[in-house]
Amino acid sequence: MSRREDFRLIVGEGRYTSDWNLPGQRHAVFLRSDRAHAEIARLDTACALAHRGVRAVLTGDDAREAGYKSLPNIVSYAGKDGQPLRKPHHPVLAAGRVRYVGEPIAMIVADSAALAEDARELIEIEYRDLPAVASFEAAVAEGAPQLHEDVPGNLAFEYESGDAQAVSAAFARAKHTSRLTMDSQRLVGNALEPRACLAAFDPASGRYTVHLPLQGANTMRGQFEHVTGLDKDRIMLVAQDVGGSFGVRGAAYPEYFAAMIAARKLGRPVKWVATRGETFLSDFHGRALSLTGELALDADGEFLAIRFDDRADLGAYGGTFGSFIATRNLTVTIGGVYRIPAVYGRTRLAYTNTVPVSAYRGAGRPDIAYAIERLVDYAAHEHGFDPIKLRRKNLIPREAMPYKTPNAGTYDSGDFEAVMDDALARAGWRGFPARRAAAQRAGRLRGIGIATYLEAGGGGAAPKDQVAVRFDSNGAMTLYAVTQSSGQGHETVFPQIVAGALGIDTKHVRFHPSPPETDLIGNGTGGSRGVLGTGSAFRLLGDKLIELARPHAAAALGVPESALRYEQGMFRAARRSIGFIELARKLAGPKPHPLDTMAEGTFGTTYPNGCHIAEVEIDPETGVSAIARYTAVDDLGRVINPVLVAGQVHGGVLQGAGQVFGEHAIYDSATAQLLTGSFMDYVMPRAGWLREIGVHDHPVPTPTNALGAKGVGEAGCSGSLPALVNATIDALRPLGIRHLDMPFTPARLWEAIRGSGKR
């Protein structure tokens, strides 16, 4: 089944946040800090407020008077030795001090965005500059400037997982050890749709309606409740189409709350649409991690222990999910697909004068997959092991499932060796020497890289996933859930699941995010949860509808229920039958329809996994690299829609390629000014980067949900980072180059090749 939403979106009939308009709305822009760390000595908005068409200028004082709390951070668990996460106040609008370039200081509301922009230039502001830090190392260095009074030394948290003593003992008896530090550089999410919001306040009911891009209504509403102190019944969130998310849309941002304050103050809706420049300066960034890994092996190459010492740059305040990613998400799969008796991970988190860091595609999963697979590859070559044989020797066997990890996780299912063998065959691994020789004759360096990965999917804060269905007078049904599509294809796959369970044509079923009056419980799409969570609930809904319709079918056919059987969309009894849709039409009439119902279920964490193999060619004269071949074999559990899966894997692999070969948010070390604040300076992946890719499924269904699905959202990214890096290093290894950090820009590769002294 192809994507049913594509035509609507391609012909311009999508409705994104900036497409919404309300009568009498005003338009807002923000004055943002142009320096990374400073006290606000004077802020005078009088001239701006007097400007033609200006209706209000809001500052930190207005946010404080509204009683709004700090923006949320979801970590509530203790760190090393029971220490709590130090969470400084994250304001809606800066008051007294700014801590990163792009921090919102004032909101100007006018009759048009152009008038508001003109008035912004009239705000008078004076700063007392303070020294800034732009990296983890600078933030924790002795004598570093203090960003927050309640965070001494700028160190927010120290977290550990696993058994440090057992790991140390294993390293003490190891024959071989390897150690490698790997950076997963800071990235800008750059969703297709720039961030926006439209807030309205109804004084009669005290209710706010906020249009905004999101990836799950309940998660976002919970953040709104936390900041505003309002009951959820007074906050209605609206989104139809969302142009990209992957975590970037999962958090509530300061601008949304400023718009709410302005809407209440003015009694008019207030709309704000970000520029692309504001995306770079204000959307939460991703990654910003440095991981030092160590692997201990015996004389035969059996893994004895693995440990990581990680450092996380949280930015000025830490985004909603940033500290969770750098702790739980980095350590839950610290052993990857390998049977490793002892594991240990430690992460230190620090605040810096940079944009806050939160979730970005994979949210820690690609980072730890990259670190594990890069370390294993490095160890194989360092100690003379064959990379494939070393992996095979240490893979967790299928018969060990469910497998309990040393740090208390449990892998539900998987056949890692079979997946790897499948990938090796499809990628033509044995034929690579001939391809390398051909590239060498053409003057190019060619390398091959393999990566087995595993990531934890399906997490969520809600205790269960609920879905609902409503029938119209023609028997057609509309499905509802609180998960929000940002391109995954919900309008396609959810009707497909229900129609498949009922044995009917999908034309009778459509999906829409939950209507405001339906108070459903459920999670968003974070952690690849869409199909395995919401989809499983829809699978149960299909079964429930059959049983709910059974007595009505019996009555319509004049037979006892026991005489009915249901197959291929029909209730049958002897020679009589009635179709499910025909019955639904017969039952239509006064609302509610007798088949209107809900279904729910609780579905556990799953562990999508796979093996990706990449081949990369490098022109040694220019440093320009190209992905020559790419093979992805993934165990995503049961695949519902191969078209959607292929699209997710394609996008994830290319997103990983963006990080490997170009993307990097760079700050000046002295001023903490963002040096890559536009597409003139920030490389984005292009479709031509990935010309040959094979996407293949090797499903091992999971028992943890109704569909047996494991999720696909992070798979492509988790596999591509290590596969592409290993391939690039393999191409450079004949020159004596054993490791480089991403991104592999032409300049960086050219410099490394020249520095090697070999060509």
Secondary structure, 3 states (H helix, E strand, C coil): CCCCCHHHHHCCCCCCHHHCCCCCCEEEEEEECCCCCEEEEEEECHHHHHCCCEEEEECHHHHHHCCCCCCCCCCCCCCHHHCCCCCCCCCCCCCCEECCCCCEEEEEEECCHHHHHHHHCCCEEEEEECCCCCCHHHHHCCCCCCCCCCCHHHEEEEEEEECHHHHHHHHHHCCEEEEEEEEECCECCCCCCCCEEEEEEECCCCEEEEECCCCEHHHHHHHHHHHHCCCHHHEEEECCCCCCCCCCCCCCCHHHHHHHHHHHHHCCCEEEECCHHHHHHHCCEECCEEEEEEEEECCCCCEEEEEEEEEEECCCCCCCCHHHHHHHHHHCCCCCCECCCEEEEEEEEECCCCCCECCCCCCCHHHHHHHHHHHHHHHHHHHCCCHHHHHHHHECCHHHCCEECCCCCEECCCCHHHHHHHHHHHHCHHHHHHHHHHHHHCCCEEEEEEEEEECCECCCCCCCEEEEEEECCCCCEEEEECECCCCCCHHHHHHHHHHHHHCCCHHHEEEEECCCCCCCCCCCCCCCCHHHHHHHHHHHHHHHHHHHHHHHHHHHHCCCHHHCEEECCEEEECCEEEEHHHHHHHHCCCCCCCCCEEEEECCCCECCEEEEEEEEEECCCCCCEEEEEEEEEEECECCCCHHHHHHHHHHHHHHHHHHHHCCCCCECCCCCCECCCCCCCCCCCCHHHECCEEEEECCCCCCCCCCCECCCCCHHHHHHHHHHHHHHHHHHHHHCCCCCCCCCCHHHHHHHHHHHCCC
